[in-house]
Amino acid sequence: MAGSGGVSPPGTAPPLWYHRDLSRAAAEELLARAGRDGSFLVRDSESVNGAYALCVLFQKHVHTYRILPDEENFLAVQTSQGVQPKRFRTLSELIQLYLQPGQGLVTTLLLPIEREESAEEKDYSDGEDEKPPLPPRTASTSSPNSAVVAQDTPTDCAVASNGLSTISHEYLKGSYALDLEAVKQGASNLPHLNNTLVSSCKRLHGEVDKVLAGLEILSKVFDQQSASMVSRMIQQSVSQGGDEELEHLVTKLAILKDLLSSIEKKALKALQDMSASTPSIPPLVYTRHSKIIPVQTFEVKLDVNLADLTKLGKSQKHTLSVDVEAGKLVVTRKIKDSQEDWTTYTHDKIRQLIKSQRVQNKLGIVFEKEKDRSQRKDFIFASAKKREAFCQLLQLMKNKHSNQDEPDMISVFIGTWNMGSVPPPKSVGSWLLCRGLGKTLDELTVAIPHDIYVLGSQENSVCEREWVEALRSALKEHTDIDFKQIAVQTLWNIKLAVLVKPEHENRISHVGMSSVKTGIANTLGNKGAVGVSFMFNGTSFGFVNCHLTSGNEKIHRRNQNYLDILRLLSLGDKQLGSFDISLKFTHLFWFGDLNYRLDMDIQEILNYINRKEFEPLLKVDQLNLEREKNKVFLRFAEEEISLPPAHHRYGGSRDTFEGAGEQEVCFIINRNGHLGDQEVEDLGVGGGVSTNPTEPFRGVEGRS
C-alpha cells in the first residue's frame, strides 16, 4: 500500500510542530528563541518542491534534515549513500520514531516548537463539518479548485495571533469561578481577570513601544517637548506591572494618539520657519528607484580621561543619529532627569573618522569647529559591527552630499556558490543581504545596496540569460534599483556575472573576459576558471571565479590548477601581457570552490564545529598549509575566518553523517582572497538558499 506523503493521518488536523509556510530564517529564529537542545519543528523545504525540512536545535546550532517522498509517496529522512532509509506514511509517524533516542539524529527530538493555531486549524470533528486532511505533497500542479489552493488563500483576518481567544477561554473555563468566589466574599477587584488582561496585552505593549521609539527621532527634530515625554514613557514602561501596567498602556495609547495628530502640524511649521530663515537650497535629486534611508541611531559612550570625567560627571552616554538624506549627524548627550543636550553637525563639518585598531568598537570623529580649528571625540559603540555600520552610513552620507563629480569610495559585493547542479530556490535574498553565519552586516545597513555585485557560481546548470535575469530581479526586489549587466562569462557550468548601479555604468571601461580549462588533460571545462576585468575611472579591478580539482589527495593537482589559471587567464592591460594577472590590477579578487580539504577525522571536525572552535581546523586546512610553503596565492590577503567549514556530501543530506566514511564526506573552508592595497572586509557565509553539497558563500567588500 502506498504512503500518503501527507503531514498527518486523514481526518486529523496537522500537528502543531508543522509550520507549513515558514522560511528557513524564521525557523532558525524560533528555535534560537526556544534555546533548548532537542527543540524541533518541521517546515516545507524552500529548495525542493514536495519535500519537508526537520529543523533541530543542538548546542546553539540548527541542524536541518531533508525529508523526501519516494516513488510510492512514502516519506524518509535523507541519509548518506548506502544507508537504508526508514519509510513512513505520514510526517506524524516519522516524528514519533525520532522522539525515541538513538535514531541517528544529532540529538533526540524533545521539545516541539508549536505554531500559533489559526481559525483554519481548529477542531471541526463534530461530523458534518469535518475539515479534509492535507492532501499528499507532490511536485505536480493542483487544479484551481483543489484543497491545496484553498489552503493557500490568505486568512490573516481569522488568525488569533496574540493568543487572546485561548487566554479568554481559559479564564472563562477556570479562573472565572475563582473571581466569582472572591466577589462573594467581598473582594473589590478581580485579580485573575486582571492577569488575563495583562497577558493579552503583552504584545500590544511591545508594538506601542516600537512606534513610540520611531516617533522619538522625529520629535527630537520638530518637537522637543514631545520628545522628552516619549523618552520618559519608554523608560517607565519597563518597570510597570499589574494594574499599573494596564493603566500605563492606556496612557501610552492616549499619548500616541495626541503625538500622531500633532507631529505633522509641528513638522510643517518647523520646515516653514526653516525655509523662511535660510537661503534657498536646491532640492536633492534622488535616483528614481533608490530607497530613502531612514534616520539611524546608535547608543554610544564618550571615551574620556579621568580629568574630563570630573568635569562631565555622569554624562558619558550619548546617542548618534545619522540622517543620510538630510546630510546631518546629531550628537545627543543624556543628562539626569531625562534632560538632553544635542549638537548637530552637517556632513561638511565631519572631517575624519579614526578607527582604533586596539579597541575594535572604538571610533574617533574629528569635527570642524571654526576655521582651521577642529575637535576630536572618541566614542565606544556597543560592538565592532555597530561601529562598522555607523562608518558605512556616514561615508554614504558624505558621498551623497559631496560636491565632487566622482565618488571617492565604492563598495563591492562578491559572492560564490557551488550549486551542485540543482536549480536555485525562488529567493536568494539571504545570500545578497548577507544573512547567515560568519561576519554578517549590521541590521541597520544590511539593506543598503552596494555599488557593484560580482556573483560567481559553480555547477550552475541554469542557462546564462535566465541566471543573470534572476540575479537582477532579486537585487531589484531588495534595493528598488535596476542594476545593469557589465559582463557575464561562462565556462560549462562555471559562471561569473558583474552587475552595477545605473549611475556607474558610464564610469566602467576596458571590460575584459576570459576562461581557462583545467579539467582532464586541460581540455574539459568542468573544472577551471572564468575571469572579468575592467577599469572604474582610474582604478583597475580583476575578478576570478574558479572550480579546482576535487579529491582529498589531489593537493598538487589543485596547486597546478591555480598556477595554470594565474598564467593563462587573459585579463587586463594587453601591454602587460608578459605578467601574470596578480601583477596587473589595483585590486584582484579570487574566489570560488577551491576544493582544498581539512586533514582531520570527521568526528573531530564535527566536535570542533559544535564548540565553534575554528582555529584547530585552520591549522589542518590544506590551503593554509600550501600557502605557508609559498606554493599558492602569494601576497593575497584573507580576512579572519569566523564561520564553520562547508561540507561535501556524496548522497547525504545537510548535517547528516550517519554511516558516512572518509570518502563520503569532506570539509572545505570556503575562501575569498584579495590582492591590493585597500582594506577589505569578510562578510561571511549564508544560510537559507542552500540546495546543494556546499553552502553559498559571500565574499568580501572592497573599498577603493
C-alpha positions in Angstrom: 0.0 0.0 0.0 1.4 3.4 -0.9 2.0 6.1 1.7 0.0 9.3 1.8 3.1 11.6 1.8 0.9 13.9 4.0 1.5 15.6 7.3 -1.0 13.6 9.4 -3.5 10.7 9.1 -6.7 11.5 7.2 -9.4 13.2 9.3 -7.0 14.8 11.7 -5.6 18.3 12.0 -1.9 18.8 11.2 0.3 18.7 14.3 1.3 22.0 15.8 5.0 21.3 15.2 4.4 21.5 11.5 4.9 25.1 10.1 3.7 25.0 6.5 4.9 28.3 5.0 7.8 29.1 7.4 11.1 30.3 5.9 14.4 28.8 7.0 15.4 32.1 8.6 12.2 32.3 10.6 12.5 28.7 11.7 16.1 29.3 13.0 14.8 32.4 14.9 12.0 30.3 16.6 14.5 27.6 17.6 17.0 30.1 18.8 14.3 31.7 20.9 13.5 28.4 22.5 17.2 27.9 23.4 16.9 24.3 24.5 18.7 21.3 22.9 16.3 19.0 21.2 13.8 21.7 20.3 12.4 21.0 16.8 9.9 21.9 14.1 9.0 20.8 10.6 8.6 23.2 7.7 8.2 23.0 4.0 11.5 22.8 2.1 12.3 26.0 0.3 14.5 24.3 -2.3 12.8 21.0 -3.2 9.2 21.1 -4.1 7.2 18.4 -2.3 9.8 17.9 0.4 10.0 18.9 4.1 12.7 20.1 6.4 13.2 18.8 10.0 15.0 21.6 12.0 16.6 20.6 15.3 18.5 22.8 17.8 21.6 21.3 19.3 24.5 23.2 21.0 23.3 26.6 19.7 23.3 25.3 16.1 20.3 24.5 14.0 20.7 21.1 12.1 18.4 20.7 9.2 17.4 17.2 7.8 15.6 17.0 4.5 12.5 14.7 4.3 11.8 13.4 0.8 8.8 11.5 -0.6 9.8 8.4 -2.7 8.0 6.9 -5.8 5.3 5.4 -3.6 4.8 8.6 -1.7 6.4 7.3 1.5 8.4 9.8 3.5 12.0 9.3 4.7 14.8 11.4 6.2 17.6 11.7 3.5 20.6 9.6 4.6 24.1 9.0 3.4 24.7 6.7 0.4 24.4 3.1 1.3 22.3 3.7 4.5 18.8 2.2 4.2 16.2 4.9 4.9 13.3 4.3 7.2 9.9 4.9 5.4 6.7 6.4 6.9 3.2 7.1 5.6 3.0 10.5 7.3 5.1 13.1 9.0 3.5 12.3 12.3 4.6 8.7 12.1 8.2 9.8 11.2 8.4 12.2 14.1 7.1 9.6 16.5 10.2 7.4 15.7 12.7 10.3 16.2 11.2 11.2 19.5 13.0 8.0 20.7 16.7 8.1 21.5 19.4 6.6 19.3 17.8 7.0 15.9 20.7 8.7 14.1 19.8 12.4 14.5 22.3 14.8 16.2 20.0 14.6 19.3 16.7 13.2 20.3 13.6 15.3 19.5 12.5 16.6 22.8 10.6 19.9 22.6 8.2 20.7 19.7 8.0 24.3 18.7 4.4 24.9 18.1 2.9 27.3 15.5 0.2 29.6 16.6 -3.1 27.9 15.8 -5.3 29.7 13.2 -9.0 29.5 12.7 -8.4 27.1 9.8 -6.8 24.6 12.1 -9.5 24.4 14.9 -11.1 21.1 15.6 -14.2 20.5 13.5 -14.7 16.9 14.5 -18.4 17.0 15.1 -19.0 15.0 12.0 -20.8 17.3 9.5 -18.1 20.0 9.1 -15.1 17.8 9.3 -12.1 19.5 7.7 -10.5 17.5 4.9 -7.0 16.2 5.6 -3.9 17.7 4.0 -3.5 16.1 0.6 -0.4 14.3 -0.5 2.5 16.7 -1.1 3.7 16.2 -4.7 5.5 18.3 -7.2 2.5 18.3 -9.5 0.4 21.4 -10.0 -3.1 21.3 -8.4 -6.2 22.5 -10.1 -7.7 25.9 -9.2 -10.4 24.3 -7.1 -8.1 21.8 -5.2 -7.7 21.8 -1.5 -4.1 23.0 -1.8 -5.1 26.2 -3.5 -7.9 26.7 -1.0 -5.5 26.4 1.9 -3.1 28.9 0.3 -5.8 31.6 0.4 -4.7 34.3 2.8 -6.6 34.1 6.1 -4.8 36.6 8.3 -8.1 38.1 9.5 -9.1 34.8 11.1 -5.8 34.2 12.9 -5.8 34.8 16.7 -2.1 35.8 16.6 -1.9 37.2 20.1 -3.5 34.2 21.7 -6.3 36.3 23.1 -9.0 33.8 22.3 -7.1 31.0 24.0 -6.4 33.1 27.1 -10.0 34.2 27.4 -11.3 30.7 27.0 -9.0 29.5 29.9 -10.3 32.3 32.1 -13.9 31.6 31.5 -13.3 27.9 31.9 -11.3 28.1 35.2 -10.3 31.4 36.8 -13.7 33.0 36.3 -15.1 30.8 39.1 -12.2 32.0 41.4 -13.0 35.6 40.8 -16.7 35.0 41.4 -15.9 33.3 44.7 -13.7 36.3 45.7 -16.6 38.8 44.9 -19.0 36.8 47.1 -16.5 37.2 49.9 -16.5 41.0 49.5 -13.4 41.5 47.1 -13.4 44.8 45.3 -11.2 43.7 42.4 -10.7 40.7 40.1 -7.1 39.6 40.2 -7.5 36.6 37.8 -9.2 38.8 35.2 -6.5 41.4 35.6 -3.8 38.8 35.0 -5.7 37.6 31.9 -5.9 41.2 30.5 -2.2 41.8 31.3 -1.2 38.6 29.5 -3.4 39.5 26.5 -1.9 43.0 26.1 1.8 42.0 26.3 2.3 42.1 22.6 0.3 45.4 22.3 2.7 46.9 24.8 5.7 46.0 22.6 4.1 47.3 19.4 3.3 50.6 21.0 6.8 50.9 22.3 8.2 50.3 18.8 6.0 53.1 17.3 6.9 55.5 20.1 10.6 54.8 19.7 10.4 55.6 16.0 8.5 58.8 16.6 11.0 59.8 19.2 13.6 60.6 16.5 11.1 62.9 14.6 10.1 64.5 17.9 13.7 65.5 18.6 13.9 67.4 15.4 10.4 69.1 15.4 9.1 69.0 18.9 11.5 68.8 21.9 8.7 68.9 24.5 7.0 65.8 23.0 10.4 64.1 22.6 11.1 64.3 26.4 7.7 62.9 27.1 8.1 60.0 24.7 11.5 59.2 26.2 10.1 59.1 29.7 7.2 56.9 28.7 9.6 54.3 27.1 11.8 54.3 30.2 8.8 53.9 32.6 7.3 51.1 30.6 10.0 48.7 31.7 9.1 48.9 35.4 5.3 48.8 35.3 3.2 45.7 36.2 -0.3 44.5 37.2 -2.9 47.3 37.4 -0.3 49.9 36.8 0.7 48.2 33.6 -2.8 48.3 32.2 -3.2 52.0 33.2 0.2 52.7 31.7 -0.8 51.1 28.4 -4.0 53.3 28.2 -1.9 56.3 28.9 0.6 55.4 26.2 -2.2 54.9 23.7 -3.6 58.4 24.5 -0.1 59.9 24.2 0.4 58.1 20.9 -2.9 59.4 19.6 -2.0 63.0 20.5 1.5 62.7 19.2 0.4 61.4 15.8 -2.2 64.1 15.4 0.2 66.9 16.3 3.6 65.9 14.9 2.7 66.6 11.3 1.5 70.2 12.1 4.6 70.9 14.1 6.9 69.5 11.5 5.2 71.6 8.8 5.6 74.7 11.0 9.3 73.9 11.7 10.0 73.4 8.0 8.2 76.6 7.1 10.2 78.6 9.6 13.4 77.0 8.3 12.6 77.8 4.7 11.9 81.4 5.7 15.1 81.9 7.6 17.6 80.1 5.4 18.7 80.7 1.8 17.1 78.7 -0.9 18.8 75.3 -1.3 18.3 73.3 -4.5 16.4 70.1 -3.7 18.3 66.9 -3.5 18.0 64.7 -6.6 17.4 61.1 -5.8 17.8 58.1 -8.1 14.4 57.2 -9.3 14.4 53.7 -7.9 16.6 54.2 -4.8 15.1 53.7 -1.4 15.2 56.5 1.1 17.4 55.5 4.1 15.7 56.3 7.4 17.5 58.0 10.3 19.6 55.5 12.2 20.6 55.9 15.9 23.5 54.4 17.8 23.8 54.2 21.6 27.4 55.0 22.5 29.6 56.1 25.4 32.0 59.0 25.2 35.5 57.8 25.9 37.0 60.4 28.2 40.0 60.6 30.5 39.8 61.0 34.3 40.3 64.8 34.2 37.4 65.3 31.7 35.2 62.8 33.6 35.3 65.1 36.7 34.0 68.0 34.6 31.3 66.0 32.7 30.0 63.9 35.7 27.8 61.0 34.6 27.2 62.3 31.1 29.2 59.8 29.0 26.1 58.2 27.5 25.4 59.6 24.0 23.2 58.9 21.0 24.5 59.4 17.5 21.7 59.9 14.9 22.8 59.7 11.3 20.4 61.3 8.8 21.8 60.3 5.4 19.1 62.0 3.4 19.5 65.4 5.2 23.3 65.2 5.5 23.4 65.6 9.3 24.8 63.9 12.3 23.0 64.7 15.6 25.1 64.0 18.8 22.8 63.8 21.8 24.1 63.9 25.4 21.9 62.3 28.1 21.7 64.3 31.3 20.0 63.4 34.5 16.2 63.8 35.0 15.5 62.8 31.3 17.0 66.0 30.0 19.1 66.0 26.9 21.6 68.3 25.1 22.3 67.9 21.5 24.6 69.2 18.8 24.0 69.0 15.0 26.9 68.6 12.6 26.4 68.9 8.8 28.2 66.5 6.5 30.9 69.1 5.6 31.8 69.6 9.3 32.8 65.9 9.7 36.5 65.9 8.8 37.8 62.4 9.7 36.9 59.0 11.1 39.7 57.2 13.1 39.2 53.5 13.8 41.0 52.2 16.8 43.0 49.0 16.0 43.4 48.0 19.6 39.7 48.5 20.7 37.6 47.2 17.8 34.4 49.1 18.9 36.1 52.5 19.4 35.9 55.3 16.9 37.3 58.8 16.8 35.4 61.5 15.0 37.1 64.8 14.1 34.7 67.7 13.8 35.4 71.1 12.3 34.6 73.7 14.9 35.8 77.0 13.4 38.1 78.0 10.6 41.3 76.0 10.8 40.2 74.5 14.2 38.9 71.1 14.9 37.8 68.9 17.8 38.1 65.1 18.2 35.7 63.0 20.2 36.1 59.3 20.8 33.1 57.1 21.2 32.6 53.5 22.3 30.0 51.5 20.4 28.0 48.5 21.6 30.0 46.3 19.2 32.5 46.3 16.3 29.6 45.6 14.0 27.8 48.7 15.2 30.9 50.8 14.6 31.2 49.5 11.0 27.6 50.2 10.3 28.0 53.8 11.6 31.1 54.3 9.4 29.3 53.0 6.4 26.3 55.2 6.9 28.5 58.3 7.5 30.6 57.6 4.4 27.4 57.1 2.4 26.1 60.4 3.7 29.2 62.3 2.7 29.2 60.7 -0.8 25.6 61.6 -1.2 26.1 65.3 -0.4 29.6 65.7 -1.8 30.2 68.4 -4.5 32.6 66.1 -6.3 31.5 64.7 -9.7 33.0 61.3 -8.9 32.7 59.1 -5.9 35.8 58.7 -3.7 34.6 55.3 -2.3 32.6 52.4 -3.8 31.6 49.1 -2.2 31.9 45.8 -4.0 29.9 42.7 -3.1 31.4 39.3 -4.1 29.6 36.0 -3.8 30.5 32.5 -4.7 28.1 29.5 -4.7 28.6 25.8 -5.7 25.0 25.0 -6.7 25.5 21.2 -7.1 23.7 21.2 -10.4 20.4 21.8 -8.5 18.1 24.7 -9.6 18.2 27.7 -7.3 15.3 28.4 -4.9 12.8 31.2 -5.6 14.6 33.6 -3.4 18.4 34.2 -2.9 17.8 37.2 -0.6 19.8 35.8 2.3 22.8 35.5 0.0 22.6 39.0 -1.4 21.7 40.6 2.0 24.5 38.8 4.0 22.3 36.9 6.4 23.9 33.8 7.7 26.9 32.5 9.5 30.2 34.3 9.9 30.6 38.1 9.9 27.3 39.4 8.7 26.3 43.1 8.3 24.6 45.0 10.9 20.8 45.2 10.6 20.9 48.9 10.2 23.0 48.7 7.0 22.1 45.3 5.5 19.6 46.8 3.1 21.9 49.5 1.7 22.8 48.4 -1.8 26.4 48.0 -2.9 27.8 49.8 -6.0 29.0 46.6 -7.7 27.8 43.0 -7.4 30.2 40.3 -8.6 28.5 36.9 -8.4 30.3 33.6 -9.1 28.8 30.1 -9.3 30.0 26.6 -9.9 28.0 23.6 -11.1 25.3 26.0 -12.2 23.0 24.3 -14.7 20.8 27.4 -15.3 21.2 29.0 -18.7 23.2 32.2 -18.7 20.5 34.6 -19.6 18.0 33.1 -17.1 20.6 33.2 -14.3 21.5 36.9 -14.9 17.9 37.9 -15.0 17.2 36.0 -11.8 20.0 37.9 -10.1 18.9 41.3 -11.4 15.3 40.6 -10.3 16.4 39.6 -6.8 18.5 42.8 -6.5 15.7 44.9 -7.7 13.3 43.3 -5.2 15.6 44.1 -2.3 17.0 47.5 -3.4 14.5 49.0 -5.9 17.4 49.6 -8.3 17.6 48.2 -11.8 21.2 47.0 -11.8 23.0 46.9 -15.2 24.9 44.0 -16.6 28.5 44.8 -17.3 29.8 41.3 -18.1 28.9 37.6 -17.8 31.4 34.9 -18.6 30.6 31.1 -18.7 32.8 28.0 -18.9 30.5 25.0 -18.9 28.7 25.3 -15.6 31.1 27.9 -14.1 29.6 31.4 -14.3 30.6 34.9 -13.3 28.3 37.9 -13.6 29.0 41.6 -12.9 26.2 44.0 -12.2 26.5 47.7 -11.3 24.3 50.6 -10.3 23.0 52.6 -13.3 24.9 55.7 -12.3 28.2 53.8 -12.6 27.7 52.3 -16.0 29.5 55.1 -17.8 32.4 55.0 -15.3 33.3 51.5 -16.3 35.5 50.8 -19.3 38.1 48.3 -20.8 35.9 45.3 -19.9 37.7 42.0 -20.4 36.6 38.4 -20.1 38.5 35.1 -20.2 38.4 31.5 -19.2 40.8 28.6 -18.6 40.0 24.9 -18.7 41.8 22.7 -16.1 39.7 19.5 -16.4 41.1 16.2 -17.7 44.2 17.0 -19.8 43.3 20.7 -19.5 40.7 20.2 -22.3 37.5 19.8 -20.3 35.7 22.8 -18.8 34.1 21.0 -15.8 37.0 22.4 -13.8 38.8 25.7 -14.4 38.1 29.4 -14.0 36.4 32.4 -15.5 37.5 35.9 -15.1 36.3 39.5 -15.7 38.3 42.7 -15.5 37.5 46.4 -16.0 38.5 50.0 -15.2 36.4 52.0 -12.8 37.5 55.5 -13.6 41.3 55.2 -13.0 41.2 52.1 -10.8 41.6 48.6 -12.3 39.7 45.6 -11.0 40.1 41.9 -11.7 37.8 39.0 -10.5 38.5 35.3 -10.8 35.9 32.6 -10.1 37.4 29.1 -10.1 36.4 25.4 -9.5 39.6 23.4 -8.8 40.2 19.7 -8.9 38.3 17.7 -6.2 39.7 14.8 -4.2 41.3 14.7 -0.8 44.7 13.6 -2.0 44.9 15.8 -5.1 46.6 18.8 -3.4 49.4 19.1 -6.1 46.8 19.0 -8.8 44.9 21.9 -7.2 48.2 23.8 -6.9 48.9 23.3 -10.6 45.3 24.4 -11.5 46.0 27.7 -9.6 49.3 28.2 -11.5 47.7 27.5 -14.9 44.9 29.9 -14.2 47.3 32.6 -13.0 49.4 32.2 -16.2 46.8 31.6 -18.9 43.8 33.8 -17.8 43.9 36.7 -20.3 42.7 39.8 -18.5 43.8 43.4 -18.0 46.0 45.6 -20.0 47.4 43.8 -23.1 50.7 45.8 -22.8 51.3 43.9 -19.6 50.8 40.5 -21.3 54.1 39.2 -20.2 53.0 39.4 -16.5 50.5 37.1 -14.8 47.2 38.5 -13.5 48.5 39.0 -9.9 50.6 42.0 -11.2 48.1 43.7 -13.5 45.4 45.2 -11.2 44.9 47.7 -8.4 42.6 45.1 -6.9 42.4 41.4 -7.7 39.8 39.2 -6.0 40.0 35.4 -6.3 37.1 33.2 -5.1 35.2 30.0 -5.8 35.2 26.3 -4.9 38.9 25.8 -4.4 38.3 22.2 -3.1 41.2 22.3 -0.5 40.2 20.0 2.3 40.7 19.6 6.1 43.1 16.8 7.0 41.3 15.6 10.1 39.0 12.8 11.2 35.3 13.7 10.5 34.2 13.2 14.1 36.9 15.5 15.4 35.9 18.2 12.9 32.3 17.9 14.0 33.3 18.3 17.6 35.2 21.5 16.9 32.3 22.8 14.8 29.8 22.2 17.6 32.1 24.0 20.0 32.7 26.8 17.4 36.5 26.3 17.7 37.8 27.0 14.2 41.4 27.7 14.9 42.4 24.0 15.1 40.6 23.4 11.8 42.6 26.2 10.1 45.8 24.6 11.2 45.0 21.4 9.2 43.5 23.3 6.2 45.3 22.2 3.1 45.2 25.7 1.5 46.8 27.3 4.6 49.5 24.6 4.6 50.2 25.2 0.9 50.3 29.0 1.4 52.8 28.6 4.3 55.0 26.7 1.8 54.7 29.7 -0.6 53.2 27.4 -3.3 50.0 29.2 -4.0 48.3 32.6 -3.5 51.4 34.6 -2.7 50.7 38.2 -1.4 47.0 37.5 -1.2 45.3 38.7 1.9 42.4 36.9 3.7 40.1 38.3 6.4 39.7 36.4 9.7 37.6 33.3 9.2 34.8 33.1 11.8 32.5 30.6 10.1 32.3 26.8 10.1 33.6 24.9 7.1 31.3 23.8 4.4 31.0 20.1 3.6 30.5 18.0 0.5 28.1 15.1 0.9 28.0 12.3 -1.5 24.4 11.1 -1.4 23.9 12.6 2.1 21.8 15.4 3.4 22.7 18.6 5.2 24.2 17.9 8.7 23.6 14.2 8.3 26.7 12.0 8.6 25.1 8.7 9.6 27.1 5.9 8.0 29.5 8.2 6.2 33.0 7.1 5.6 36.1 9.2 4.9 35.4 9.2 1.1 31.7 10.2 1.5 32.1 13.4 3.4 34.7 16.1 3.1 35.0 19.5 4.7 36.1 22.7 2.9 36.7 26.2 4.2 35.2 28.5 1.6 37.6 31.2 0.6 37.9 34.6 -1.0 41.3 36.2 -1.4 42.1 39.8 -2.1 45.2 41.3 -3.6 45.6 45.1 -3.3 46.3 48.0 -1.0 42.9 48.8 0.3 41.1 47.4 3.3 38.6 44.6 2.7 36.0 43.0 5.0 34.8 39.4 5.1 31.0 39.1 5.1 30.6 35.5 6.0 28.6 32.5 4.8 24.8 32.5 4.4 22.0 30.1 5.1 18.6 30.0 3.6 19.5 29.4 0.0 21.4 26.1 0.2 20.2 23.4 -2.2 23.5 21.5 -2.7 26.5 19.9 -1.1 28.3 23.2 -0.4 27.0 26.4 1.2 26.6 29.7 -0.8 29.5 31.9 0.2 29.6 35.7 0.2 32.9 37.2 -0.5 34.5 40.5 0.5 33.5 44.1 0.4 36.4 46.0 -1.1 36.7 49.8 -1.0 38.8 51.9 -3.2 
